[in-house]
Amino acid sequence: MKVAIVSSLEHCNKISEDKGLKSALQKYGIESDIVAWESKDTEWTIYDAAILRSAWGYHKKYDEFIQWMDHLDTCGVRLINSTNMVRWNIHKDLQLDTLRTLGIPVIPYSITNSADINIAILKKQFNTNKIVLKPTVSASGTDTYILGDSLSRNTIVPADIATIFKNRQIIAQPYLENIIDGEYALVYIGGQFSHAVIRFPGVFAQKQSPVYIEKLTVPAKILGLAENCARKMNQHFGSTPAYARYDIVDGIIMEVELAEPDLMTRNIPEENSLKALSNLAQIVHKEAVR
């Protein structure tokens, strides 16, 4: 059995989590390669499955990334998580629409574009003057701004919206003040809680390393929300995501990460990290032989 651990040209063979997964797979007798999804030299049909990991930056090559997933489907190579999950997940508007329909509390949002955006209506809708704007397809805080009257770090003035978001859908959301204290990031593997950290998104919070937290210290409301979301993902897709990260602030889902989330294994105790990657390797083995 052979598995592709999918990275990007920028990050290929540089990420400790990818290397840790490769070692975990080896212990189960599974051969694996860390390969960039953009690679033109890779013969994907030699793999029984591919697991999407450090493919960060895919949103900058969106069309090519979608074509790559189409190619895997055509070749019969199973992607973990599935191409259906990933296609759904990378569109923040589709993701939030679905979560809201499933009864999951999500951050308030409005979908617009640079031509139709009405700042006054958004401020009234969200009852705040601080509005966050970002593309509906994005990652790692790329082109994520607070709407402001003066241009400073991570702020945008109304006059620049058309230039920055040209020909792209925009998702508008209220700025949550508590984000500066960090957000809970709960990692699930095979539908089961694995570990949790408090992370500090560098876009708005002061950049600092994620802080590991024991399961028993995760507030019951936060853990319950993640558990409910995990169940609803299973019901919605008819299968359990191999891995997922649920980012939560103020008791609401900020985002569900099913595509290429950092699973934060370098930020947790080594014993927990090895266990998490071993559990993920088991899931990959089960998926690859289906």
Secondary structure, DSSP 8 states (H G I E B T S, - for coil): -EEEEEE-TTTTTT-HHHHHHHHHHHHTT-EEEEEETT-SS--GGG-SEEEE-S-TTGGGGHHHHHHHHHHHHHHT-EEES-HHHHHHHT-HHHHHHHHHHTT--B---EEEETTT--HHHHHHHHTSS-EEEEESS--TTTT-EEE-SS--TTEE-GGGHHHHTTTSEEEEEE--GGGGG-EEEEEEETTEEEEEEEE--TTTS-----EEE-GGGS-HHHHHHHHHHHHHHHHHHTS--SEEEEEEETTEEEEEE-SS----GGGS-HHHHHHHHHHHHHHHHHHHT-
